[in-house]
Amino acid sequence: MGFLELNYLAILVSAFIAFFVGWMWYGPLFGKAWMKLVKINEKEAKESMLGSIIGGLIATLIMATAVAYLIWALEVTVWYFGLKVGLLAGIGFVATYAINDVIYEKKPFPLFLIKVGYSLVALMTIGAIYTLWVS
C-alpha cells in the first residue's frame, strides 16, 4: 500500500521548496562557479533554461516521492529524523555515485561539491518538511 498512503500535497510542497533551493544554489549562490566548471556561458545556460526547469522539477518531484516513501517505510515522525533520512540518502546514494565523476571522468572536485552539496541540502529539506507535514 505504501505509495497510496503518502501525502502528495506534502510531497509537492517539499519538492517546490527544494526546487527553489536549487534555483538559488545554481543561481546567485554558485551559478557562476558552476558555469565555469561545466564550461558553459550565461547565453548557453539561458537557451536551455525551459528544458532545464521542466526536467529539474520532474526530477525533484521524483526525489521528494522517494524520500517520502522512505520516511513512511521507516515510520519517521520527528522532523530531524526526516532531515537525517535526507542526509543519509544524499551521502549514501548521491555522493557515493557522483564521486565516480571525479575518479573516472576526471571532473573537477569543486563541481562535485557544488552538485552533491545541492543534493544534500535538497534531500534534507524534503525530509524535514515532509516529516513536519505528516507528523
C-alpha positions, 0 to 999 in steps of 0.5 A: 500500500505504501505509495497510496498512503503518502501525502502528495500535497506534502510531497509537492510542497517539499519538492517546490521548496527544494526546487527553489533551493536549487534555483538559488544554489545554481543561481546567485549562490554558485551559478557562476562557479558552476558555469565555469566548471561545466564550461558553459556561458550565461547565453548557453545556460539561458537557451536551455533554461525551459528544458532545464526547469521542466526536467529539474522539477520532474526530477525533484518531484521524483526525489521528494516521492522517494524520500517520502516513501522512505520516511513512511517505510521507516515510520519517521515522525520527528522532523530531524529524523526526516532531515537525517533520512535526507542526509543519509540518502544524499551521502549514501546514494548521491555522493557515493555515485557522483564521486565516480565523476571525479575518479573516472571522468576526471571532473573537477572536485569543486563541481562535485561539491557544488552538485552533491552539496545541492543534493544534500541540502535538497534531500534534507529539506524534503525530509524535514518538511515532509516529516513536519507535514505528516507528523 
